Amino acid sequence: MGKKMFRLDKNSTYMMPAHFGGNAFDPSYKAVMRSTMLSMTFETDRQALEQYIPEELELRSPEVQVALSQLYEINWLAGGYYNLINVSSPVRFNGSKDHVEATYPLVLWENRTAPILTGREQTGVPKIFADIEDLHVSKPYYATSVSYEGNTFLTMNFEAKKEVTGNDFDALKSQMKSLDVIGWRYIPKVGAPGADLSQFIYFPQWMGLEKAWTGTGTFRWTELTPMQNPRQHHIIRALASLPVKRMKQSVLAEGETILDTPNSRLLV
């Protein structure tokens, strides 16, 4: 009897190590999860920010959003959970065919391995690891901190002032219906400079908003040394160097988040 060697199925999707099998591609599948999001948006210097925006993109506004998302009851993690910190800016992709407005994540920290791998390999979201505290809540105060191997590099504090209702809630709910991301899937060459793969990916996602509060938000970066954080210290230093000209909005939101990974697509 001849050997039965592993062979990729053209109708399945795989992640490394692929030889243990993949999943049949389902174009209707959605990643669904409950979420609590604390976001703070500030205006910064355009020139300072643009040095971190790829030249293929256009910065729509010189602003940065720093957002904690506490995600739980996640369908693709069998009801599990994880936290993330997303630092992003609004951009536009003007290609030969596609003209898309979305947010560009400068960096996204997560505290579990599984979502880091899926986001990096499939949609080019720049995910890296950190320890991210659940929100500490003593209403109306909320706080979290982010660290690496015991060294805290980001703290966020929020004081809820007013629940969002009426027309303001409807406007925010409409805004949350499009939280689309443009990822940059960059795979370096092996044993040489340059890239084997450099693609911009459109990744649709949204939040079904249920409750929201506005208030006063503050955050603080603490720069780390190469000994404290060998592979991320330069990222933290770059973000800490962005001037905060003014805080634009601080919001605490609750609802259901949906990631539409099967409808992600290559931008050209």
C-alpha positions as CSV (number, residue, x, y, z in Angstrom):
1,M,0.0,0.0,0.0
2,G,1.4,3.4,-1.0
3,K,2.0,6.3,1.4
4,K,-0.8,8.8,1.8
5,M,1.0,12.1,2.1
6,F,-0.6,15.3,3.3
7,R,-2.1,17.5,0.5
8,L,-3.7,20.9,0.8
9,D,-7.4,21.1,0.0
10,K,-8.1,24.0,-2.3
11,N,-11.5,24.6,-0.6
12,S,-10.0,25.0,2.9
13,T,-8.1,27.6,4.8
14,Y,-5.1,26.7,6.9
15,M,-2.9,28.2,9.6
16,M,0.6,26.9,10.5
17,P,1.2,24.1,11.0
18,A,-1.0,23.4,8.0
19,H,-0.3,19.7,7.8
20,F,-2.6,19.0,10.8
21,G,-5.6,20.2,8.7
22,G,-7.6,23.2,8.1
23,N,-11.2,24.4,7.9
24,A,-13.6,24.5,4.9
25,F,-14.0,28.1,3.8
26,D,-17.4,29.5,4.8
27,P,-18.1,32.8,3.2
28,S,-21.0,33.5,5.6
29,Y,-19.0,32.9,8.8
30,K,-18.6,35.8,11.3
31,A,-16.5,36.1,14.4
32,V,-19.0,37.3,17.1
33,M,-18.2,38.5,20.6
34,R,-19.5,40.6,23.5
35,S,-17.3,43.7,24.0
36,T,-16.6,46.6,26.3
37,M,-14.6,49.3,24.6
38,L,-12.9,52.3,26.2
39,S,-11.6,54.7,23.5
40,M,-9.7,58.0,23.7
41,T,-9.1,60.1,20.6
42,F,-6.6,63.0,20.4
43,E,-5.4,65.4,17.8
44,T,-1.7,65.3,17.1
45,D,0.9,66.9,14.8
46,R,0.3,65.7,11.2
47,Q,4.0,65.5,10.2
48,A,4.9,63.6,13.4
49,L,2.2,61.1,12.7
50,E,2.7,60.7,9.0
51,Q,6.2,59.2,9.5
52,Y,4.4,56.1,10.7
53,I,1.8,55.9,7.9
54,P,2.9,53.9,4.8
55,E,3.2,56.1,1.7
56,E,0.5,54.0,-0.1
57,L,-2.0,55.5,2.4
58,E,-3.3,59.0,2.9
59,L,-3.8,60.3,6.4
60,R,-7.4,61.7,6.5
61,S,-7.0,63.5,9.8
62,P,-4.1,64.0,12.2
63,E,-5.7,62.1,15.0
64,V,-4.9,58.9,17.0
65,Q,-7.3,56.7,18.8
66,V,-6.1,54.6,21.8
67,A,-8.7,52.0,22.6
68,L,-9.0,49.1,25.0
69,S,-11.4,46.3,24.0
70,Q,-12.4,43.7,26.5
71,L,-13.8,40.8,24.5
72,Y,-15.7,37.8,25.9
73,E,-18.2,35.1,24.9
74,I,-16.2,34.7,21.7
75,N,-17.7,32.1,19.3
76,W,-14.5,31.0,17.7
77,L,-12.8,30.6,21.1
78,A,-15.6,28.4,22.4
79,G,-16.8,31.3,24.6
80,G,-13.4,32.4,25.7
81,Y,-12.0,35.9,26.0
82,Y,-9.1,38.3,25.5
83,N,-8.2,41.9,25.7
84,L,-6.6,44.2,23.2
85,I,-5.2,47.7,22.9
86,N,-5.6,49.3,19.4
87,V,-3.7,52.4,18.5
88,S,-5.0,53.6,15.1
89,S,-5.5,56.6,12.7
90,P,-8.1,57.3,10.0
91,V,-6.6,56.8,6.5
92,R,-7.6,56.4,2.8
93,F,-6.3,53.9,0.3
94,N,-6.2,55.3,-3.2
95,G,-5.1,52.4,-5.5
96,S,-5.5,51.7,-9.2
97,K,-8.9,50.1,-8.5
98,D,-9.8,50.5,-4.8
99,H,-10.6,53.8,-3.0
100,V,-11.3,52.9,0.6
101,E,-11.6,54.8,3.8
102,A,-11.0,53.0,7.1
103,T,-8.7,53.0,10.1
104,Y,-5.1,52.0,10.0
105,P,-3.8,50.2,13.2
106,L,-0.3,51.5,14.0
107,V,0.0,48.7,16.5
108,L,-2.4,46.3,18.3
109,W,-1.5,44.6,21.5
110,E,-3.3,41.4,22.6
111,N,-3.0,39.2,25.6
112,R,-3.6,35.8,24.0
113,T,-1.8,33.9,21.2
114,A,-4.7,32.7,19.1
115,P,-6.0,36.1,18.0
116,I,-2.5,37.4,17.4
117,L,-1.8,34.6,14.9
118,T,-5.1,34.9,13.0
119,G,-5.0,38.7,12.6
120,R,-1.4,38.8,11.5
121,E,-1.5,36.0,9.0
122,Q,-4.9,36.6,7.5
123,T,-5.5,40.3,7.5
124,G,-2.1,42.0,8.2
125,V,-3.2,43.6,11.5
126,P,0.1,44.4,13.4
127,K,-0.6,42.3,16.5
128,I,2.0,41.8,19.2
129,F,1.8,40.5,22.8
130,A,1.3,42.4,26.1
131,D,-0.3,41.8,29.5
132,I,-3.6,43.8,29.5
133,E,-5.5,44.3,32.7
134,D,-9.3,44.0,32.7
135,L,-11.0,47.3,33.4
136,H,-10.9,48.1,37.1
137,V,-14.4,49.6,37.8
138,S,-15.5,51.8,40.7
139,K,-18.2,53.8,39.0
140,P,-18.0,56.4,37.6
141,Y,-14.2,55.6,37.4
142,Y,-12.6,53.1,35.1
143,A,-8.9,52.2,34.7
144,T,-6.6,49.7,33.0
145,S,-2.8,49.2,32.6
146,V,-0.7,47.5,30.0
147,S,2.7,45.9,30.7
148,Y,5.4,43.6,29.3
149,E,7.2,41.2,31.7
150,G,6.2,43.3,34.7
151,N,7.0,46.7,33.2
152,T,4.0,48.9,32.7
153,F,4.1,51.1,29.6
154,L,0.5,52.4,29.2
155,T,-2.2,53.4,31.7
156,M,-5.7,54.5,30.9
157,N,-8.2,56.3,33.2
158,F,-11.8,57.3,32.5
159,E,-14.4,59.1,34.5
160,A,-17.9,58.6,33.1
161,K,-19.9,61.8,33.1
162,K,-23.0,61.2,30.9
163,E,-24.8,58.3,29.3
164,V,-25.3,58.8,25.6
165,T,-29.0,58.9,24.7
166,G,-31.4,60.1,22.0
167,N,-30.0,61.5,18.8
168,D,-26.4,61.4,20.1
169,F,-26.8,57.7,20.8
170,D,-28.2,57.1,17.3
171,A,-25.3,59.0,15.7
172,L,-22.7,57.0,17.7
173,K,-24.5,53.7,16.9
174,S,-24.4,54.6,13.2
175,Q,-20.7,55.4,13.6
176,M,-20.0,52.1,15.2
177,K,-21.6,50.2,12.3
178,S,-18.3,50.7,10.4
179,L,-15.1,50.0,12.3
180,D,-13.3,48.7,9.2
181,V,-9.6,48.3,9.2
182,I,-6.8,48.5,6.6
183,G,-4.1,46.0,7.5
184,W,-0.6,45.7,6.0
185,R,0.4,42.1,5.5
186,Y,4.2,42.3,5.3
187,I,6.3,39.1,5.1
188,P,10.1,39.6,5.0
189,K,12.4,37.8,2.7
190,V,14.3,34.8,4.0
191,G,18.0,35.5,4.5
192,A,17.8,38.8,2.6
193,P,16.5,42.4,3.0
194,G,13.1,43.3,1.6
195,A,9.7,41.6,1.5
196,D,8.4,38.5,-0.1
197,L,4.9,39.8,0.4
198,S,3.6,43.3,0.9
199,Q,-0.2,43.7,0.6
200,F,-2.8,46.0,2.0
201,I,-5.9,44.2,3.2
202,Y,-9.5,45.6,3.8
203,F,-11.0,44.0,6.9
204,P,-14.7,44.8,7.5
205,Q,-15.9,44.8,11.1
206,W,-18.5,46.6,13.2
207,M,-20.1,46.9,16.7
208,G,-23.7,46.7,17.5
209,L,-23.8,49.4,20.2
210,E,-26.1,48.9,23.2
211,K,-24.9,51.4,25.8
212,A,-22.4,54.2,25.8
213,W,-21.1,56.9,28.1
214,T,-18.9,60.0,27.5
215,G,-16.6,61.5,30.0
216,T,-13.0,62.5,30.8
217,G,-10.3,60.2,29.6
218,T,-6.5,60.3,30.2
219,F,-3.7,58.0,29.2
220,R,0.0,57.9,29.8
221,W,2.9,56.2,28.0
222,T,5.9,55.1,30.0
223,E,8.9,54.5,27.8
224,L,10.8,51.3,28.5
225,T,14.5,50.4,27.9
226,P,15.7,47.7,25.5
227,M,16.4,45.6,28.6
228,Q,12.8,45.9,29.8
229,N,11.2,45.3,26.4
230,P,13.7,44.3,23.7
231,R,11.3,44.0,20.8
232,Q,8.7,46.7,21.5
233,H,10.5,49.6,23.2
234,H,10.9,51.6,20.0
235,I,7.2,51.3,19.3
236,I,6.3,52.6,22.7
237,R,8.9,55.4,22.4
238,A,7.4,56.5,19.0
239,L,3.8,56.6,20.3
240,A,4.9,58.5,23.4
241,S,6.6,61.1,21.2
242,L,3.3,62.0,19.4
243,P,2.2,65.4,20.9
244,V,-1.3,65.6,22.3
245,K,-2.7,68.8,21.0
246,R,-6.1,68.3,22.4
247,M,-8.3,65.4,23.5
248,K,-11.3,65.1,21.1
249,Q,-13.5,62.4,22.6
250,S,-13.5,59.7,25.3
251,V,-16.2,57.1,25.2
252,L,-17.0,53.9,27.1
253,A,-19.2,51.6,24.9
254,E,-20.8,48.2,25.3
255,G,-22.3,45.9,22.7
256,E,-21.6,43.1,20.3
257,T,-18.6,43.1,18.0
258,I,-18.6,41.3,14.6
259,L,-15.4,40.6,12.6
260,D,-16.2,39.7,8.9
261,T,-13.0,37.9,8.1
262,P,-14.3,35.9,5.1
263,N,-15.1,39.2,3.3
264,S,-11.6,40.7,3.8
265,R,-10.0,41.4,0.5
266,L,-6.8,42.5,-1.1
267,L,-6.6,46.2,-2.0
268,V,-5.2,47.1,-5.4
